[in-house]
Structure formats: structure tokens, C-alpha cells
Amino acid sequence: MDEELQTEIVAGYNADLQKAVQVEEKLAREAATQAVKDEVIALYEEKYAEHEEFDRIMRDVAEILEQMEHAEVRRFNY
């Protein structure tokens, strides 16, 4: 995984993801979390649309977002 990409995404979107994970109602929490992830994915799809490693980058973006979400869920539940 691209560490610079991970640092960039965490710095830019971790606060938004934290807020989304803290929504108490399950369906609203899932919708808020998905909205953050969709926003990030759309941004990076546009940013790297012409990049020769687009598929790898987008897999990394998805993996980074999943890791961030899991970390926040674990942190919030303790």
C-alpha cells in the first residue's frame, strides 16, 4: 500500500470518518460512513483518472478507507 496516499487520506478525512462512525442510529451511521467513503473515492477517481496505475491506486484508497473505518469503530466502542 502507498504510505504517502495513506497519510494524505488519513490527514484529510479521518475527522469526517470519526464523526460518521459516532452517529448512534445504525442506518444513519452506515449512510454517513458511506457518504465519506464515496466522497473520497470520487475525489481520487478524478485525481488519478489518467494515471497508469489507476486500478492499484483505487484498490489502495478502498483498503485505506476500510482500515480507517475499522480503527474508528474499534476506538469508538471502547
C-alpha positions in Angstrom: 0.0 0.0 0.0 1.2 3.5 -0.8 2.1 5.1 2.5 2.0 8.7 1.1 -1.5 8.1 -0.1 -2.5 6.6 3.2 -1.1 9.7 5.1 -2.9 12.0 2.7 -6.2 10.3 3.1 -6.0 9.9 6.9 -5.0 13.6 7.3 -7.8 14.8 5.1 -10.7 12.6 6.0 -10.2 10.9 9.4 -12.1 13.6 11.2 -15.1 13.2 8.9 -15.0 9.5 9.3 -14.8 9.8 13.1 -18.0 11.9 13.1 -19.7 9.5 10.8 -18.8 6.5 13.0 -20.2 8.2 16.1 -23.7 8.6 14.7 -25.8 6.5 17.1 -28.5 5.1 14.8 -27.2 2.2 12.8 -28.6 3.1 9.4 -27.8 6.7 9.7 -24.2 5.8 10.8 -23.8 3.5 7.8 -25.1 6.2 5.4 -22.8 8.8 6.9 -19.8 6.5 6.7 -20.6 5.5 3.2 -21.0 9.2 2.2 -17.5 10.0 3.4 -16.1 6.9 1.6 -17.9 7.8 -1.6 -16.6 11.4 -1.4 -13.0 10.2 -1.0 -13.3 7.6 -3.8 -14.9 10.2 -6.2 -12.1 12.7 -5.5 -9.3 10.1 -6.1 -11.0 8.7 -9.2 -10.9 12.1 -10.6 -7.4 12.9 -9.4 -5.9 9.7 -10.8 -8.2 9.1 -13.8 -5.3 9.2 -16.3 -2.7 7.6 -14.0 -1.2 4.4 -15.4 -1.6 2.7 -12.0 -5.2 3.8 -11.5 -6.6 0.4 -10.6 -3.9 -0.1 -7.9 -4.3 3.3 -6.5 -8.1 2.9 -6.2 -7.6 -0.5 -4.5 -5.3 1.2 -2.1 -7.8 4.0 -1.5 -10.6 1.5 -0.7 -8.3 -0.5 1.6 -7.2 2.6 3.4 -10.8 3.7 4.0 -11.7 0.3 5.3 -8.8 0.3 7.7 -9.7 3.8 8.9 -13.3 2.8 9.4 -12.4 -0.4 11.3 -9.9 1.5 13.5 -12.6 4.2 14.3 -15.2 1.6 15.1 -12.9 -0.2 17.5 -11.8 3.1 19.1 -15.3 4.3 19.5 -16.6 1.1 21.0 -14.0 1.2 23.9 
